[in-house]
Amino acid sequence: MRRRVAGNLLWMLTERGLQVVTGIAIVAMLARALGPEGFAHFQYAQAVVTIAASVALICGSEVVVPRLVADAASAAQHRLLAHAFVLRAFGGLLGYALMCGYLAVAGAAPEVWAVALLLGIAILLREPFGVVGAWMQAHTNNRPATVFSLISLTIKAGMVGLLFTAGSRAAPAFASAFAVEAVVLALLLAGYYLSRVPHRRIAVDSALAGQLLRGGTLFWASFMMMMAARRVDQLILQPLVPLADFGAYAATMQILDNYAAAATIIAAGAAPVYVYGQADAALARRNVGLLALLLGVVGFAGAAVIAGTADWIIHLLYGEQFGTAIGLLRVAAFATALLFVDVGLTLLPVYLRKPEWVALKWAGTLAMILVFDLIAVPRYGIWGAVGGYALANGFAVVIGLALWWRCRTARPVQSTMAAHER
């Protein structure tokens, strides 16, 4: 079983690593093809879609997977997955509608509308069909999901590469590659599941739907606030600065988002053994502290490298048109190092099954960045947004440290299955 779990984790980490590398290449092609202003439109649309997509995260894996593990009967699992699918589908429809409503109120440019409508297809498909991934996770078999994800990612990268080579400058054309990725992944997941599970007519169980909805509400709220905290700066910034400046800021954040993914990969590799696998809460807390320290060292060391080579990185990926991003990257890289520490500290409330702590942290972080950016961005433009980014990351770390200190007398957790599966 340990070998199977380790192999499953390896597949997940491999997928994440390849997504990061491929994502960097795709963003570089987008920036060079669209130029600063076209790239700004694309990134603004993507920021709106990212926030709206969080609405579809209702009834997440932290709710579904433990229930699947607890009841291995095929009929019961199919019934559970069907209800989770419907809940997520409604969440996706709501998210897509909210995206359209925001763009209408904000008076978004036609190009932004076109890109957002295409990118938004992922809102409708990714999470609903993602229940198949939760089913695979419950059976400790993430390999098919990883393969399907890489297939769809390869198709997207291939389409972007062909458009780039052909000299396309149309942002909607590039956005269509993202839509195709979501459709292909949904079809592969659905085909795999339906080929292995007999089709059964499912009667609606309002009690089960209510349990799934209530059980994931706090995690759902946490995810929505987290995604809002990570992207709301771009929504505030876009109407207040020239498109070229916004494009430079978005380009900087794209690099740092991919860099910060390294923290998630490291944490995902270490947490199952050193945190979630510990029955002694005191030992788990100590390991969380050590892991957060290690991640902080790695984060700041990497930030120093990024800052020192910012000129080379920007010119390599984006070209000379994005020269404004060089100074932004040098400063913001060190703010991103704080995210490494936060990722490590967040493992503790997950281990202790305290989603309300995570929700409160992100609520405070979102409030902090909203207040600061609404004051600083009109005065200082993109540098005000960088300041808000650093302040929000620092606030999250302070809250994480406070919770870590508060848990110094935490009682042992009897079972860590739910946290482990997350």
C-alpha positions in Angstrom: 0.0 0.0 0.0 2.8 2.4 0.8 4.4 1.8 -2.6 1.0 2.5 -4.2 0.5 5.7 -2.3 4.1 6.8 -3.1 3.5 6.0 -6.8 0.2 7.9 -6.8 1.9 11.0 -5.2 4.7 10.8 -7.7 2.3 10.9 -10.6 0.6 13.9 -9.0 3.9 15.8 -8.5 5.0 14.9 -12.1 1.8 16.3 -13.5 2.2 19.5 -11.5 5.8 20.0 -12.4 5.0 19.6 -16.1 2.1 21.9 -15.9 4.4 24.6 -14.4 7.0 24.2 -17.1 4.5 24.1 -19.9 2.6 27.0 -18.4 5.7 29.2 -18.5 6.3 28.4 -22.2 2.6 29.1 -23.0 2.6 32.5 -21.2 5.9 33.4 -23.0 4.3 32.7 -26.4 1.2 34.6 -25.5 3.1 37.7 -24.4 5.3 37.7 -27.5 2.4 37.1 -29.9 -0.1 39.6 -28.3 2.3 42.3 -27.2 1.9 44.3 -23.9 -1.7 45.6 -24.6 -3.1 42.4 -26.1 -1.5 40.4 -23.3 -3.0 42.8 -20.8 -6.5 42.1 -22.2 -5.9 38.3 -22.0 -4.6 38.4 -18.4 -7.4 40.6 -17.2 -9.9 38.2 -18.7 -8.1 35.3 -17.1 -8.1 37.0 -13.7 -11.9 37.5 -13.9 -12.3 33.8 -14.9 -10.0 32.6 -12.2 -12.1 34.3 -9.5 -15.4 33.2 -11.0 -14.1 29.6 -11.3 -13.8 29.4 -7.6 -17.6 29.3 -7.3 -17.5 25.9 -8.9 -15.2 24.5 -6.1 -18.3 23.7 -4.1 -18.3 20.2 -2.6 -14.6 19.7 -3.1 -12.4 16.7 -2.7 -11.9 17.2 1.0 -15.6 16.3 1.3 -16.0 13.8 -1.5 -12.9 11.7 -1.1 -13.4 10.7 2.6 -17.0 9.7 1.9 -15.8 7.5 -1.0 -13.2 5.9 1.1 -15.7 5.2 3.9 -18.2 3.4 1.5 -16.5 1.3 -1.1 -19.7 -0.1 -2.6 -19.9 0.8 -6.3 -23.6 1.8 -6.2 -23.1 4.1 -3.2 -20.0 5.8 -4.8 -21.8 6.3 -8.1 -24.8 7.9 -6.2 -22.4 10.2 -4.3 -20.5 11.2 -7.4 -23.7 12.0 -9.3 -24.9 14.4 -6.6 -21.4 16.0 -6.3 -21.4 16.4 -10.1 -24.8 18.2 -10.1 -23.7 20.5 -7.2 -20.5 21.4 -9.0 -22.3 21.9 -12.3 -24.7 24.4 -10.7 -21.7 26.1 -9.1 -20.1 26.3 -12.5 -23.2 27.8 -14.1 -23.3 30.4 -11.3 -19.7 31.2 -11.7 -20.0 31.7 -15.4 -23.1 33.9 -14.9 -21.2 36.0 -12.3 -18.3 36.4 -14.7 -20.6 37.7 -17.4 -22.3 40.0 -14.9 -19.0 41.5 -13.8 -17.7 42.1 -17.3 -21.0 43.8 -18.2 -20.9 46.1 -15.1 -17.2 46.8 -15.6 -17.8 47.7 -19.3 -15.1 45.3 -20.5 -13.6 45.7 -24.0 -15.0 43.4 -26.7 -11.7 41.5 -26.9 -11.8 40.9 -23.1 -15.4 39.5 -23.5 -14.3 37.2 -26.3 -11.4 35.8 -24.3 -13.3 35.5 -21.1 -16.2 33.6 -22.7 -13.8 31.1 -24.1 -11.6 30.7 -21.0 -14.8 30.5 -19.0 -15.7 27.1 -20.6 -13.3 25.6 -18.0 -15.6 27.0 -15.3 -18.4 24.9 -16.6 -16.4 21.7 -17.1 -13.3 21.4 -14.9 -14.8 21.0 -11.5 -18.0 19.0 -12.4 -16.0 16.4 -14.3 -13.3 16.6 -11.7 -15.4 14.3 -9.5 -13.8 11.5 -11.5 -10.5 12.6 -10.2 -11.8 12.5 -6.7 -13.0 8.9 -7.4 -9.5 8.0 -8.6 -7.9 9.6 -5.6 -10.2 7.6 -3.3 -9.0 4.4 -5.1 -5.3 5.6 -4.8 -5.0 5.6 -8.6 -4.2 9.0 -9.9 -2.3 7.8 -12.9 -5.2 7.9 -15.4 -6.1 11.5 -14.3 -2.5 12.6 -14.7 -2.2 11.1 -18.1 -5.5 12.7 -19.2 -4.4 16.0 -17.8 -1.1 15.8 -19.7 -2.8 14.8 -22.9 -5.1 17.8 -22.8 -2.2 20.1 -21.7 -0.2 18.9 -24.7 -3.0 19.6 -27.0 -3.3 23.2 -25.6 0.4 23.8 -25.8 0.4 22.4 -29.4 -2.4 24.7 -30.4 -0.7 27.7 -28.8 2.6 26.8 -30.5 0.9 26.5 -33.9 -0.8 29.9 -33.5 2.4 31.5 -32.4 4.4 30.0 -35.3 1.7 31.1 -37.7 2.1 34.7 -36.4 -1.5 35.0 -35.0 -2.2 38.1 -33.0 -5.8 37.3 -32.1 -6.3 36.8 -28.4 -9.5 34.8 -28.8 -7.7 32.3 -31.0 -5.3 31.6 -28.3 -8.1 31.5 -25.7 -9.7 28.7 -27.8 -6.8 26.5 -27.0 -7.6 26.8 -23.3 -11.3 25.9 -24.1 -10.3 22.9 -26.1 -8.1 21.7 -23.2 -11.1 21.8 -20.8 -13.3 20.0 -23.3 -10.8 17.2 -24.0 -10.1 16.6 -20.3 -13.8 16.4 -19.5 -14.4 13.9 -22.3 -11.4 11.7 -21.3 -12.5 11.7 -17.6 -16.1 10.9 -18.4 -15.2 8.2 -20.9 -12.9 6.5 -18.4 -15.4 6.5 -15.6 -18.4 5.4 -17.7 -16.4 2.6 -19.2 -15.7 1.1 -15.8 -18.9 1.9 -13.8 -22.3 0.5 -15.0 -24.8 3.2 -15.8 -27.4 3.6 -13.1 -30.4 5.9 -12.8 -29.9 8.0 -9.7 -32.8 9.3 -7.7 -32.3 12.8 -6.3 -31.5 12.7 -2.6 -32.0 16.1 -1.1 -30.6 15.0 2.3 -27.3 13.8 0.7 -27.0 16.9 -1.4 -27.5 19.0 1.7 -24.8 17.1 3.6 -22.4 17.5 0.7 -23.2 21.2 0.5 -22.9 21.9 4.2 -19.8 19.7 4.6 -17.8 21.7 2.1 -19.1 25.2 2.8 -16.1 26.4 4.8 -13.5 24.9 2.4 -15.6 26.4 -0.5 -15.6 29.9 1.1 -11.8 29.5 1.8 -11.1 28.7 -1.8 -13.2 31.6 -3.1 -11.5 34.1 -0.8 -8.1 32.7 -1.6 -8.6 33.0 -5.4 -10.1 36.5 -4.9 -7.1 37.5 -2.8 -4.7 36.3 -5.5 -6.4 38.0 -8.4 -8.4 41.0 -7.1 -5.3 43.2 -7.4 -5.5 42.9 -11.2 -9.2 43.8 -11.2 -8.5 46.9 -9.2 -5.3 47.8 -11.2 -6.6 47.3 -14.8 -8.9 50.4 -15.1 -6.4 52.7 -13.3 -3.2 52.2 -15.3 -2.1 52.1 -18.9 -2.5 48.7 -20.6 1.2 48.4 -21.1 1.8 48.8 -17.3 -0.9 46.3 -16.5 0.6 43.9 -19.0 4.0 44.2 -17.3 2.4 43.6 -13.9 0.5 40.6 -15.1 3.6 39.2 -16.7 5.5 39.5 -13.4 2.7 37.8 -11.5 2.6 34.9 -14.1 6.3 34.2 -13.4 5.8 34.4 -9.7 2.7 32.2 -9.7 4.7 29.5 -11.5 7.6 30.0 -9.0 5.2 29.7 -6.0 3.9 26.4 -7.4 7.3 25.0 -6.3 6.2 25.4 -2.7 3.0 23.5 -3.3 5.0 20.7 -5.0 7.5 20.5 -2.1 4.7 20.5 0.5 2.7 17.9 -1.4 5.7 15.6 -1.4 6.6 16.0 2.3 3.2 16.4 4.0 1.8 12.9 3.7 4.7 11.4 5.6 5.9 14.2 7.9 2.6 15.9 8.7 -0.6 13.9 7.8 1.0 10.6 8.7 1.7 11.6 12.3 -0.7 10.5 15.0 1.0 12.8 17.5 -0.2 16.4 17.0 2.8 17.9 18.8 5.2 16.1 16.4 3.1 17.1 13.4 3.1 20.7 14.6 6.9 20.6 15.0 7.3 19.2 11.5 5.0 21.9 10.1 7.3 24.5 11.7 10.4 22.9 10.2 8.8 22.5 6.8 7.7 26.1 6.8 11.3 27.2 7.7 12.7 25.0 5.0 10.2 26.4 2.5 11.1 29.9 3.6 14.8 29.3 3.0 14.1 27.8 -0.4 11.7 30.6 -1.3 14.1 33.5 -0.4 17.1 31.7 -2.0 15.0 31.4 -5.2 13.9 34.9 -4.9 17.4 36.1 -4.8 18.2 34.2 -8.0 15.2 35.6 -9.7 16.0 39.1 -8.6 19.6 38.8 -9.8 18.5 37.5 -13.2 15.3 39.4 -13.7 16.6 41.3 -16.7 17.6 38.0 -18.4 14.3 36.3 -17.4 12.1 39.0 -18.8 13.9 39.4 -22.1 14.1 35.6 -22.5 10.4 35.0 -21.9 8.6 38.2 -22.9 11.0 40.3 -25.0 12.1 43.9 -24.8 8.5 45.2 -24.9 8.1 44.1 -21.3 11.1 46.0 -19.9 8.9 47.6 -17.2 8.4 44.2 -15.6 12.1 43.8 -14.7 12.0 46.2 -11.7 8.6 44.7 -10.6 10.0 41.2 -10.7 13.1 42.1 -8.7 11.0 43.4 -5.8 7.9 41.1 -6.0 10.1 38.0 -6.0 11.0 38.5 -2.4 7.3 39.0 -1.5 6.6 35.7 -3.2 9.0 34.0 -0.8 6.5 34.7 1.9 4.0 32.4 0.1 6.4 29.5 0.5 6.2 30.0 4.3 2.5 30.3 4.2 2.1 27.1 2.2 4.0 25.2 4.9 2.1 26.8 7.8 -1.3 26.0 6.2 -0.6 22.3 6.6 -1.3 22.5 10.3 -5.0 23.6 10.1 -5.5 21.0 7.4 -4.0 18.3 9.6 -6.2 19.4 12.5 -9.2 19.7 10.3 -9.8 23.3 11.1 -11.2 24.8 7.9 -12.6 27.7 9.8 -9.0 28.8 10.5 -8.2 28.8 6.8 -11.3 30.7 6.0 -10.6 33.4 8.6 -7.0 33.7 7.3 -8.1 34.3 3.7 -11.0 36.6 4.8 -8.5 38.8 6.6 -6.0 38.6 3.7 -8.6 39.5 1.2 -9.8 42.5 3.3 -6.2 43.6 3.7 -5.4 43.6 0.1 -8.7 45.3 -0.9 -8.3 48.2 1.5 -4.6 48.7 0.7 -5.0 48.5 -3.1 -8.0 50.7 -3.2 -5.9 53.4 -1.5 -2.4 52.7 -2.9 -3.1 51.8 -6.6 -4.8 55.1 -7.6 -1.7 56.9 -6.2 1.2 54.6 -7.1 -0.1 52.4 -9.9 1.6 49.1 -10.4 4.0 49.8 -7.5 1.0 50.2 -5.2 -0.2 46.7 -6.4 3.2 45.2 -5.6 3.0 46.7 -2.2 -0.4 45.2 -1.7 0.9 41.8 -2.9 3.7 41.9 -0.4 1.5 43.1 2.5 -1.1 40.4 1.8 1.5 37.7 1.8 3.1 39.0 5.0 -0.3 39.1 6.7 -1.1 35.5 5.7 2.3 34.4 7.2 1.6 36.3 10.5 -1.8 34.6 10.8 -0.2 31.3 10.1 2.4 31.8 12.7 -0.2 32.9 15.2 -2.2 29.7 14.6 0.9 27.6 14.8 1.8 29.1 18.1 -1.7 28.7 19.4 -1.6 25.0 18.6 1.4 24.2 20.8 -1.0 22.3 23.2 -3.0 20.6 20.4 -4.3 17.2 21.1 -3.4 14.2 19.0 -5.5 13.6 16.0 -6.9 10.1 16.0 -7.4 9.8 12.2 -5.8 11.9 9.5 -7.4 10.1 6.6 -9.5 13.1 5.5 -6.5 15.5 5.6 -4.3 13.0 3.9 -6.7 12.5 1.0 -6.9 16.3 0.6 
